[in-house]
Amino acid sequence: MSDFDVIVLGAGAAGMMAGIEAGKRGRKVLVVDHARDPGEKIRISGGGRCNFTNVNATHTFGRERFLGQNPRFALSALSRYTPEMFIARVKKQGIAYHEKTLGQLFCDGPATQIVSMLTNDLRAAGAAIWTGREVGSIEKTTDGFDVMIGDGRVTASSLVVATGGKSIPKMGATGLAYQIARQFGLAVTDTRPALVPLTFEPGALEQLKPLAGVSTNAVVGHGKTRFEEALLFTHRGLSGPAILQISSYWRDGDAISVDLLPGQDALELFRAARKATPKLHLQTVLSDKLPRRLAQLVGELIDQPGMIGDLSDKKLMAAAEQVSNWRLKPVGSEGYRTAEVTLGGIDTTGLDAKTMAARDVPGLFFVGEAVDVTGWLGGYNFQWAWASGWAAGQAA
């Protein structure tokens, strides 16, 4: 039997951050993970470059970019551990980075630099790191927690659960955090894949089949929510940043809208073409603005043969509606297999926003993706991981 002050389950972004901060306080820390190496999701993130934060995450509008039953729950941790604070760590380590778009910060080099920074900080804080170890039974004792790890039993006064959600099961995601939460009486909200490609039924796929691999900038909407980013047609449906973003808002049975000419008035475009080039077909006009295969398909959907000069305003209005408000109805998503995060999770009503501690279970903490806090694509979820882990590390 080994005794620690703090056991952290999960050596991902939130778990390592919690372990580092607890260790800095002089706590005897163990960070354990069933994966062979720590920080595996960090390693593969951002195409291997790790979109490690977003500079807008704690701005007033940035705080609206977190979803959950109580999105304001995240504000306490996010306001106390900001993107600037993590950026300072990155700079101190000499890790080169750049801003890509929309406040997203990426490493210039491999994401393993971030993993190394965190593991080095863990060791500097005196924490032990055990990888390739399965977590077994967890029991509450008068002094804290008794945890089976592999074939051995370890104890600690504080237990930080940072095992993530269900996304990317091939990397070992299991939903263990939800089991632990329920074991100790905490509620878990409904979970589903988020930041995930959307899929279509066979009939729609047959129609869209010629577009597989085509990408274009678009505004994708659901209800009042809109995202203007790249859209990618795939063999199974739609992907790309705009689709991943809207997937967090989409629900089964709903349609999404696609504006293929963001920032442009499609009707005015058609009217101008009717006047300037009356002998062109609509498809030809669209091919100047869209990828050729996409222009061809949209032209077929509009179904207005003949020259644009012969089309009435009514017909042009119908064509413009098809281009600027193309309605598509997904039947599902690609699921947790490719989802970047899990939407939903441990109900925040049972947690203290300042410390991430379970209100009714002394010494128990939940951080990161396991909690019902989900950010937009673009570094928001990493910032939540750093901030929630940091908050727990100050108290565990």
C-alpha positions in Angstrom: 0.0 0.0 0.0 1.3 3.5 -1.0 0.1 6.7 0.6 -0.2 9.9 -1.3 -1.9 13.2 -0.5 -3.5 13.5 -4.0 -4.3 10.8 -6.6 -5.1 12.2 -10.1 -6.8 9.7 -12.4 -6.0 10.7 -15.9 -2.7 12.0 -17.4 -4.3 14.3 -19.9 -4.4 18.1 -20.1 -6.6 18.7 -17.0 -5.1 15.9 -15.0 -1.5 16.9 -15.5 -2.3 20.5 -14.7 -4.0 19.5 -11.5 -1.1 17.3 -10.5 1.4 20.1 -11.2 -0.4 22.6 -9.1 -1.0 20.3 -6.2 2.6 19.3 -6.3 3.7 22.9 -6.2 1.9 23.2 -2.9 4.0 20.5 -1.4 1.4 17.8 -1.8 2.6 14.2 -2.5 1.0 13.6 -5.8 0.4 10.5 -8.0 -0.9 10.9 -11.5 -2.1 7.6 -13.1 -3.3 6.7 -16.5 -4.2 3.4 -18.3 -2.5 4.6 -21.5 1.1 3.8 -22.1 2.1 7.4 -22.5 0.7 10.6 -20.9 -1.0 13.3 -22.9 -2.1 11.2 -25.9 -5.0 13.4 -26.9 -2.7 16.4 -26.6 -0.2 14.7 -28.9 -2.8 14.1 -31.7 -4.6 17.4 -31.3 -4.6 20.2 -33.9 -3.2 17.8 -36.6 -0.2 17.1 -34.4 0.4 20.8 -33.6 -1.8 21.2 -30.6 -4.3 24.1 -30.7 -3.4 24.7 -27.0 -5.6 27.7 -26.3 -7.6 30.5 -27.7 -6.8 34.1 -26.9 -10.6 34.9 -26.8 -11.5 32.3 -24.2 -11.8 34.7 -21.3 -13.1 37.7 -23.3 -16.7 38.7 -22.6 -17.9 37.1 -25.9 -15.4 34.2 -25.5 -17.2 33.2 -22.3 -20.3 32.6 -24.4 -18.4 29.9 -26.3 -18.9 27.2 -23.7 -21.9 25.0 -23.6 -23.6 23.0 -20.8 -26.7 23.1 -18.6 -25.0 26.0 -16.7 -22.4 27.5 -19.1 -21.6 30.2 -16.5 -20.1 27.5 -14.2 -16.9 27.7 -16.2 -16.4 31.4 -15.6 -14.7 31.1 -12.2 -11.9 28.9 -13.3 -11.5 30.6 -16.7 -11.2 34.0 -15.1 -8.6 32.9 -12.6 -6.4 30.8 -15.1 -6.4 32.7 -18.4 -5.0 32.0 -21.8 -2.2 34.5 -21.1 -1.1 32.5 -18.1 -0.7 29.3 -20.2 0.9 31.2 -23.0 3.5 32.5 -20.4 4.3 28.8 -19.6 4.7 28.0 -23.2 7.0 31.0 -23.8 9.1 30.1 -20.7 9.8 26.7 -22.2 10.8 28.3 -25.5 8.0 26.6 -27.5 7.4 28.5 -30.7 3.8 29.1 -31.6 1.6 31.1 -33.9 -2.0 32.4 -34.2 -3.8 30.6 -37.0 -7.3 32.1 -37.2 -10.0 33.3 -34.8 -7.6 33.5 -31.9 -6.4 29.9 -32.2 -2.9 29.3 -31.0 -0.9 26.3 -32.4 2.7 25.1 -31.8 5.0 25.7 -34.7 6.5 22.3 -34.0 5.0 19.0 -32.8 2.4 18.8 -30.0 4.8 16.6 -28.0 6.4 19.8 -26.9 3.4 20.6 -24.8 3.3 17.0 -23.4 7.0 17.2 -22.5 6.5 20.6 -20.8 3.7 19.2 -18.6 5.5 16.0 -17.7 8.6 17.9 -16.9 6.6 20.3 -14.7 5.0 17.3 -13.0 8.4 15.8 -12.1 9.7 19.2 -11.0 6.7 19.4 -8.7 7.7 16.0 -7.2 4.7 14.1 -8.7 4.9 10.4 -9.5 3.5 9.4 -12.9 2.3 5.8 -13.4 1.2 4.9 -16.9 -0.2 1.6 -18.3 -2.1 1.0 -15.1 -5.8 0.2 -14.9 -7.9 1.7 -12.1 -10.0 -0.7 -10.2 -12.3 -0.2 -7.2 -12.5 3.1 -5.4 -13.6 3.3 -1.8 -14.2 6.3 0.5 -12.5 6.0 3.8 -12.6 8.3 6.9 -9.3 9.8 5.8 -9.9 10.0 2.0 -9.9 7.4 -0.7 -8.6 3.8 -1.2 -7.9 3.1 -4.9 -6.9 -0.2 -6.6 -4.4 0.6 -9.3 -3.2 -2.4 -11.2 -2.5 -5.1 -8.6 -1.8 -2.6 -5.8 -3.8 -0.4 -3.5 -3.0 3.3 -2.9 -4.6 5.8 -0.6 -4.9 9.6 -0.6 -6.9 12.3 1.1 -7.9 13.8 -2.2 -8.9 12.2 -5.5 -9.0 14.2 -8.7 -10.9 12.6 -11.6 -9.6 13.7 -15.0 -10.3 10.7 -17.2 -12.2 12.7 -19.9 -15.3 11.8 -21.7 -16.3 9.1 -24.3 -14.7 10.7 -27.4 -12.1 8.8 -29.4 -12.5 5.4 -27.7 -9.5 4.0 -29.7 -7.3 6.1 -27.4 -8.9 4.5 -24.4 -11.9 6.7 -23.6 -14.3 4.8 -21.4 -16.6 7.2 -19.5 -15.0 6.1 -16.2 -15.5 9.5 -14.7 -19.2 9.1 -15.0 -19.2 5.8 -13.2 -17.2 7.3 -10.4 -19.5 10.3 -10.2 -22.6 8.1 -10.0 -20.9 5.9 -7.4 -20.6 8.9 -5.1 -24.0 10.2 -5.8 -23.3 12.9 -8.4 -25.7 13.4 -11.3 -24.5 13.0 -14.9 -26.3 14.9 -17.7 -27.0 13.2 -21.0 -23.9 12.9 -23.1 -23.3 12.8 -26.9 -20.5 13.3 -29.4 -19.6 17.0 -30.1 -17.3 18.7 -32.6 -18.0 15.8 -34.9 -18.7 15.3 -38.6 -22.4 14.9 -39.6 -23.8 12.0 -41.7 -26.7 11.6 -44.2 -29.1 9.0 -45.3 -28.2 6.9 -48.5 -30.4 9.0 -50.8 -28.8 12.3 -49.8 -25.3 10.7 -49.9 -25.9 9.5 -53.5 -26.8 13.1 -54.5 -23.7 14.5 -52.7 -21.4 11.7 -53.7 -19.7 13.7 -56.6 -18.7 16.3 -54.0 -16.6 14.1 -51.8 -13.3 15.9 -51.1 -14.7 19.3 -52.1 -14.1 22.1 -49.6 -15.5 25.7 -49.5 -16.0 28.5 -47.1 -19.6 28.7 -45.9 -21.9 29.9 -43.2 -23.5 26.9 -41.5 -26.5 27.5 -39.2 -28.8 25.9 -36.7 -31.5 28.0 -35.2 -29.9 31.4 -34.4 -26.4 30.0 -34.2 -24.1 30.6 -37.2 -20.5 29.6 -38.0 -18.5 30.9 -40.9 -15.6 28.6 -41.6 -14.6 25.9 -44.0 -17.0 23.1 -45.0 -15.9 19.8 -46.4 -18.0 17.2 -48.2 -17.1 13.6 -47.3 -18.2 10.1 -48.4 -20.4 10.0 -45.3 -21.7 13.5 -45.2 -20.2 16.8 -44.1 -17.2 17.8 -42.1 -14.8 20.8 -41.7 -14.6 23.4 -38.9 -18.1 24.9 -39.7 -19.8 21.5 -39.4 -17.8 20.5 -36.3 -18.9 23.7 -34.6 -22.6 23.4 -35.5 -22.6 19.7 -34.4 -22.6 20.8 -30.8 -25.9 22.6 -31.4 -27.5 20.2 -33.8 -30.0 17.6 -32.6 -31.5 14.5 -34.2 -34.3 15.3 -36.6 -33.1 18.9 -37.1 -32.0 20.5 -40.4 -29.0 22.8 -40.8 -28.7 25.7 -43.3 -25.7 26.4 -45.5 -24.9 29.7 -47.1 -22.5 29.0 -49.9 -21.7 32.7 -50.5 -21.0 34.2 -47.1 -20.9 37.9 -47.1 -22.5 38.1 -50.6 -26.0 38.8 -51.8 -26.8 35.9 -54.1 -29.8 37.6 -55.6 -27.8 40.7 -56.5 -25.1 38.5 -57.9 -27.6 36.8 -60.2 -29.2 40.1 -61.2 -25.8 41.6 -62.1 -24.9 38.6 -64.1 -28.3 38.7 -65.9 -27.5 42.3 -67.0 -23.8 41.9 -67.7 -23.6 38.3 -69.2 -27.2 37.4 -70.1 -26.1 34.4 -72.3 -24.4 32.5 -69.4 -26.1 29.7 -67.5 -26.6 29.9 -63.7 -24.1 27.1 -63.2 -21.5 29.1 -65.1 -22.1 32.1 -62.9 -21.8 30.1 -59.8 -18.6 28.4 -61.0 -16.8 31.8 -60.7 -17.7 31.7 -56.9 -17.7 28.0 -56.0 -15.7 24.9 -56.7 -16.7 23.6 -60.1 -18.3 20.3 -58.9 -20.2 22.2 -56.2 -21.5 24.8 -58.7 -22.6 22.0 -61.0 -24.6 20.2 -58.3 -26.2 23.4 -56.9 -27.1 24.4 -60.5 -28.9 21.0 -60.8 -30.7 21.6 -57.5 -31.8 25.0 -58.7 -33.1 23.4 -61.9 -33.4 26.6 -64.0 -32.1 25.6 -67.5 -31.4 28.2 -70.1 -29.6 31.5 -70.1 -29.7 33.7 -67.0 -30.9 36.6 -69.2 -34.2 34.7 -69.7 -34.9 34.2 -66.0 -37.4 36.3 -64.1 -36.8 37.9 -60.8 -39.0 35.3 -59.2 -36.8 32.5 -60.6 -33.6 34.3 -59.5 -35.0 34.7 -56.0 -35.7 31.0 -55.8 -32.2 30.3 -57.1 -30.6 32.7 -54.5 -32.5 31.0 -51.7 -31.1 27.6 -52.7 -27.6 29.1 -52.6 -27.8 31.2 -49.5 -30.1 28.9 -47.5 -29.5 25.4 -48.6 -31.4 23.2 -46.2 -29.8 19.8 -45.3 -31.0 17.2 -42.8 -28.3 15.0 -41.3 -29.4 11.7 -39.8 -26.6 11.4 -37.3 -23.0 12.0 -36.6 -19.8 9.9 -36.9 -20.1 9.3 -33.2 -17.5 9.2 -30.5 -15.1 7.5 -32.9 -14.1 10.8 -34.4 -15.7 13.3 -32.0 -13.2 15.7 -30.5 -15.1 16.1 -27.3 -18.1 14.8 -25.3 -21.0 17.2 -24.8 -22.6 16.8 -21.4 -21.2 15.0 -18.4 -21.0 15.5 -14.7 -23.7 17.9 -13.6 -22.1 21.1 -12.4 -24.8 21.6 -9.7 -22.9 19.0 -7.7 -19.5 20.8 -8.0 -18.0 23.9 -6.5 -17.1 26.3 -9.4 -14.0 27.7 -7.6 -12.3 24.4 -6.7 -14.1 21.8 -8.9 -14.7 19.8 -5.7 -17.8 17.6 -5.2 -20.0 19.5 -2.8 -21.1 16.5 -0.8 -18.0 14.3 -1.0 -15.0 15.8 0.8 -11.8 15.4 -1.2 -13.3 14.4 -4.5 -12.7 16.6 -7.6 -13.8 16.4 -11.2 -12.0 18.4 -14.0 -11.8 18.7 -17.8 -13.9 17.0 -20.4 -15.7 14.8 -17.8 -17.6 17.8 -16.5 -20.7 19.2 -18.3 -18.7 22.1 -19.9 -17.9 22.0 -23.6 -16.1 24.7 -25.6 -16.2 25.6 -29.2 -13.6 24.3 -31.6 -10.4 26.2 -31.6 -8.5 25.8 -28.3 -11.5 26.5 -26.0 -11.6 23.0 -24.6 -7.9 22.9 -23.8 -8.2 26.2 -22.0 -11.1 24.7 -19.9 -8.8 21.7 -19.2 -5.9 24.0 -18.0 -8.2 26.2 -16.0 -10.3 23.5 -14.3 -7.1 21.4 -13.6 -5.4 24.5 -12.1 -8.4 25.3 -9.9 -8.5 21.7 -8.5 -4.8 21.8 -8.0 -5.1 24.8 -5.7 -7.4 22.9 -3.4 -6.8 19.1 -3.7 
